[in-house]
Structure formats: structure tokens, C-alpha cells
């Protein structure tokens, strides 16, 4: 046993240092990827405050036809889709996905062009009509979709006027 030698202290320390560096590198790569994904998603929706709004002047409830009229305005931003939620305690909630492509959406039509709907372009607005809504809505909320990211609600309206009072 006298001729047998163990690892020297220097070699042991070098192996431990290499293991620690390897573990730190693996953890850094994993954490960095997670943080970059979250930052990319958050950056997509950054700076869109007040770029997608509900125009209160052209938003109302018509009790004689059971229709909700709402108007969207888009500012200087590229939006792929908009999720619109119209809700109340009686009818529940109806959610519509309006995109840049003319689409036929059940219970939703354009005020000016008829059955098919699409988003307004940059710096413009468009009015839509929701049919089969049998009670005054409690709220209308809109959330933009940019790419595959659905952003937070950008505007909401909780007091919807009667269409007969709009001049």
C-alpha cells in the first residue's frame, strides 16, 4: 500500500472548479432562454397604450333591435387581430376575434359594409353591430393581438348609452 498514491490536492481542486463552471454554464443558458422569451413577449405589447380604443361617441345599445353598436379606433400601430368582449348578466359574454381579413363572424357585422367584418387600418376607425343581445351590456373590452401574442385589455367601456340618446 505504500506505493499507492491518491489524487493530488491540485487535481482534485481543478476537477471541482470544472464541475462548478459547467453547472453554472448550464444554469445560465436555461435561465437566459427563459428571460429572453418573457422579454420578447412583453416587448411585443410595449407602447400600445391608447393605440386601440373604443370610440364612446359611436358605441351604444339599441333596445328596439337588440343590437350593440361599438366603434374601434386604431392608432399608429400594426395589429393582426382584436379580441372584443361584450358582456352582461343576462346574455353572458360574447367574444369576437376581428382580423385584417374580411370574415363572416356569427352575430357580428360591419355598420357600413354589411355582413363581413375586418379591422380598420392604421389611424382610422370602424363601427360594428352585435346582434342578438337582449339586454344592455355591462361592459365592452378590447385586447389587441400582435403576431401570436395576445396583449392585455387596452380599453374598456362600462357605461353604454342607449342609441336613441345619441345625436
MARSELO-852640 format. One record per residue (C-alpha): residue in one letter; x, y, z; residue number from 1. Coordinates in Angstrom, 2 decimals. Layout:
N
REC; r; X; Y; Z; k
REC; a; X; Y; Z; NUM .
...
% end
This chain:
167
REC; r; X; Y; Z; k
REC; x; 0.00; 0.00; 0.00; 1 .
REC; x; 2.93; 2.32; 0.40; 2 .
REC; x; 3.41; 2.76; -3.37; 3 .
REC; x; -0.26; 3.64; -3.99; 4 .
REC; x; -0.99; 7.32; -4.46; 5 .
REC; x; -4.32; 9.17; -4.40; 6 .
REC; x; -5.25; 12.21; -6.40; 7 .
REC; x; -3.24; 15.23; -5.55; 8 .
REC; x; -4.98; 18.21; -3.97; 9 .
REC; x; -4.35; 20.36; -7.04; 10 .
REC; x; -6.01; 17.84; -9.39; 11 .
REC; x; -9.00; 17.49; -7.03; 12 .
REC; x; -9.49; 21.25; -6.89; 13 .
REC; x; -9.24; 21.53; -10.69; 14 .
REC; x; -11.93; 18.86; -11.14; 15 .
REC; x; -14.23; 20.64; -8.66; 16 .
REC; x; -13.69; 24.01; -10.37; 17 .
REC; x; -14.50; 22.49; -13.79; 18 .
REC; x; -17.69; 20.90; -12.39; 19 .
REC; x; -18.82; 24.19; -10.87; 20 .
REC; x; -18.14; 26.12; -14.09; 21 .
REC; x; -20.04; 23.50; -16.11; 22 .
REC; x; -23.05; 23.65; -13.77; 23 .
REC; x; -23.08; 27.46; -13.78; 24 .
REC; x; -22.95; 27.45; -17.60; 25 .
REC; x; -25.88; 25.04; -17.87; 26 .
REC; x; -27.98; 27.05; -15.39; 27 .
REC; x; -27.09; 30.33; -17.14; 28 .
REC; x; -28.20; 29.04; -20.54; 29 .
REC; x; -31.54; 27.80; -19.15; 30 .
REC; x; -32.31; 31.00; -17.22; 31 .
REC; x; -31.19; 33.22; -20.11; 32 .
REC; x; -33.54; 31.46; -22.56; 33 .
REC; x; -36.50; 31.82; -20.18; 34 .
REC; x; -35.83; 35.52; -19.59; 35 .
REC; x; -35.38; 36.26; -23.30; 36 .
REC; x; -38.71; 34.60; -24.15; 37 .
REC; x; -40.55; 36.61; -21.50; 38 .
REC; x; -38.89; 39.87; -22.57; 39 .
REC; x; -39.74; 39.24; -26.22; 40 .
REC; x; -43.40; 38.63; -25.35; 41 .
REC; x; -43.57; 41.71; -23.12; 42 .
REC; x; -41.81; 43.83; -25.75; 43 .
REC; x; -44.43; 42.93; -28.35; 44 .
REC; x; -47.14; 44.68; -26.35; 45 .
REC; x; -44.98; 47.56; -25.12; 46 .
REC; x; -46.03; 51.03; -26.24; 47 .
REC; x; -49.54; 50.21; -27.46; 48 .
REC; x; -51.33; 52.12; -24.69; 49 .
REC; x; -54.16; 54.14; -26.26; 50 .
REC; x; -53.39; 52.81; -29.74; 51 .
REC; x; -56.53; 50.63; -29.75; 52 .
REC; x; -59.56; 52.36; -28.26; 53 .
REC; x; -63.33; 52.16; -28.14; 54 .
REC; x; -64.97; 55.29; -29.51; 55 .
REC; x; -67.64; 56.13; -26.93; 56 .
REC; x; -69.36; 58.54; -29.30; 57 .
REC; x; -70.43; 55.71; -31.64; 58 .
REC; x; -70.95; 52.99; -29.03; 59 .
REC; x; -74.47; 52.29; -27.80; 60 .
REC; x; -77.20; 49.71; -27.19; 61 .
REC; x; -80.33; 49.66; -29.36; 62 .
REC; x; -83.06; 48.02; -27.26; 63 .
REC; x; -85.62; 48.05; -30.09; 64 .
REC; x; -83.41; 45.86; -32.34; 65 .
REC; x; -81.44; 44.07; -29.57; 66 .
REC; x; -78.15; 45.26; -31.03; 67 .
REC; x; -74.95; 46.64; -29.58; 68 .
REC; x; -73.10; 49.17; -31.71; 69 .
REC; x; -69.42; 49.69; -30.93; 70 .
REC; x; -66.68; 51.59; -32.69; 71 .
REC; x; -62.96; 50.77; -32.70; 72 .
REC; x; -60.17; 53.22; -33.40; 73 .
REC; x; -56.64; 52.08; -34.23; 74 .
REC; x; -53.74; 54.49; -33.96; 75 .
REC; x; -50.23; 54.29; -35.37; 76 .
REC; x; -49.72; 50.56; -34.75; 77 .
REC; x; -49.85; 47.30; -36.69; 78 .
REC; x; -52.38; 44.93; -35.11; 79 .
REC; x; -53.11; 41.47; -36.51; 80 .
REC; x; -56.34; 40.83; -34.61; 81 .
REC; x; -58.52; 42.31; -31.91; 82 .
REC; x; -60.46; 40.36; -29.30; 83 .
REC; x; -63.70; 42.12; -28.42; 84 .
REC; x; -65.73; 41.01; -25.40; 85 .
REC; x; -69.31; 42.28; -24.98; 86 .
REC; x; -70.95; 41.07; -21.78; 87 .
REC; x; -73.85; 41.45; -19.36; 88 .
REC; x; -75.57; 39.40; -16.65; 89 .
REC; x; -78.46; 38.23; -18.87; 90 .
REC; x; -76.79; 37.19; -22.14; 91 .
REC; x; -73.38; 36.35; -20.70; 92 .
REC; x; -70.34; 37.23; -22.73; 93 .
REC; x; -69.77; 37.17; -26.46; 94 .
REC; x; -66.16; 37.29; -27.65; 95 .
REC; x; -65.33; 38.18; -31.23; 96 .
REC; x; -61.98; 37.89; -32.99; 97 .
REC; x; -61.73; 40.54; -35.69; 98 .
REC; x; -58.75; 40.29; -38.04; 99 .
REC; x; -57.31; 42.17; -41.02; 100 .
REC; x; -59.02; 39.73; -43.39; 101 .
REC; x; -62.69; 40.06; -44.35; 102 .
REC; x; -64.51; 37.43; -42.30; 103 .
REC; x; -68.06; 36.28; -41.70; 104 .
REC; x; -68.48; 36.22; -37.90; 105 .
REC; x; -71.71; 34.98; -36.30; 106 .
REC; x; -73.74; 37.80; -34.65; 107 .
REC; x; -71.29; 40.48; -35.83; 108 .
REC; x; -71.45; 42.72; -38.86; 109 .
REC; x; -69.94; 45.96; -40.05; 110 .
REC; x; -72.08; 49.07; -39.72; 111 .
REC; x; -71.21; 50.37; -43.17; 112 .
REC; x; -70.29; 47.41; -45.34; 113 .
REC; x; -72.67; 44.70; -44.21; 114 .
REC; x; -72.10; 41.10; -43.17; 115 .
REC; x; -68.33; 40.65; -43.45; 116 .
REC; x; -66.04; 42.41; -40.98; 117 .
REC; x; -62.38; 43.34; -40.76; 118 .
REC; x; -60.23; 45.65; -38.67; 119 .
REC; x; -59.84; 49.31; -39.56; 120 .
REC; x; -56.45; 50.32; -40.90; 121 .
REC; x; -53.86; 52.45; -39.17; 122 .
REC; x; -55.13; 55.80; -37.88; 123 .
REC; x; -58.75; 55.00; -38.65; 124 .
REC; x; -61.89; 53.58; -37.10; 125 .
REC; x; -64.82; 51.35; -37.90; 126 .
REC; x; -68.20; 50.67; -36.29; 127 .
REC; x; -69.60; 47.17; -35.76; 128 .
REC; x; -73.00; 45.79; -34.75; 129 .
REC; x; -73.52; 42.83; -32.42; 130 .
REC; x; -76.94; 41.24; -32.94; 131 .
REC; x; -78.98; 39.00; -30.61; 132 .
REC; x; -78.05; 40.88; -27.45; 133 .
REC; x; -81.27; 41.07; -25.43; 134 .
REC; x; -80.17; 43.33; -22.59; 135 .
REC; x; -77.97; 46.39; -22.19; 136 .
REC; x; -74.32; 45.34; -21.98; 137 .
REC; x; -72.37; 45.87; -18.74; 138 .
REC; x; -69.03; 46.14; -20.49; 139 .
REC; x; -67.17; 46.14; -23.76; 140 .
REC; x; -63.45; 45.31; -23.65; 141 .
REC; x; -60.86; 45.13; -26.42; 142 .
REC; x; -57.44; 43.46; -26.47; 143 .
REC; x; -55.02; 43.59; -29.41; 144 .
REC; x; -53.25; 40.52; -30.80; 145 .
REC; x; -49.84; 41.18; -32.32; 146 .
REC; x; -48.35; 38.17; -34.04; 147 .
REC; x; -49.23; 35.29; -31.74; 148 .
REC; x; -49.20; 37.40; -28.56; 149 .
REC; x; -52.49; 38.48; -27.01; 150 .
REC; x; -51.86; 41.71; -25.13; 151 .
REC; x; -53.70; 42.98; -22.07; 152 .
REC; x; -57.04; 44.75; -22.45; 153 .
REC; x; -56.21; 48.12; -23.99; 154 .
REC; x; -59.58; 49.80; -23.50; 155 .
REC; x; -62.88; 49.06; -21.81; 156 .
REC; x; -66.24; 50.74; -21.52; 157 .
REC; x; -68.63; 50.16; -18.60; 158 .
REC; x; -71.35; 52.71; -19.33; 159 .
REC; x; -73.03; 52.03; -22.65; 160 .
REC; x; -75.53; 54.65; -23.79; 161 .
REC; x; -78.91; 53.99; -25.34; 162 .
REC; x; -78.72; 54.56; -29.11; 163 .
REC; x; -81.84; 56.76; -29.01; 164 .
REC; x; -79.92; 59.35; -26.95; 165 .
REC; x; -77.06; 59.68; -29.45; 166 .
REC; x; -77.46; 62.57; -31.83; 167 .
% end
